[in-house]
Amino acid sequence: MQTIIAKFKIAPGKESDAEAAMKKMASDVESNETGAVAYIFHRNLKDPAEITVYEIYKDEAAAATHAGSEHMGAFRAHFAGTFDATTVKIDRMERVAGFNRGG
């Protein structure tokens, strides 16, 4: 399993555009990437502009497929006008222990 945690902030005044982009991206990943186990956008309750994306892929190849996908390219192109690129932080992780009940 390959886990990726991405964090970034929504640009001021772009909240509705950001929400639409995140919903489309999640739908595209679910529909087109069988190697994506989980792909979930979260909004920080203390700072609603801060977004965390929790991604789990079945393996490194599935993560690479995601990175090179057409919908990821479209999301990146849309990113600069909707999100604050200076706030991006991406961590790649290896699962050590734990479980996921789904939902």
Secondary structure as GFF3:
##gff-version 3
##sequence-region A 1 103
A	DSSP	beta_strand	2	10	.	.	.	ID=ss1
A	DSSP	alpha_helix	15	32	.	.	.	ID=ss2
A	DSSP	beta_strand	36	43	.	.	.	ID=ss3
A	DSSP	beta_strand	50	57	.	.	.	ID=ss4
A	DSSP	alpha_helix	60	67	.	.	.	ID=ss5
A	DSSP	alpha_helix	70	82	.	.	.	ID=ss6
A	DSSP	beta_strand	83	94	.	.	.	ID=ss7
###
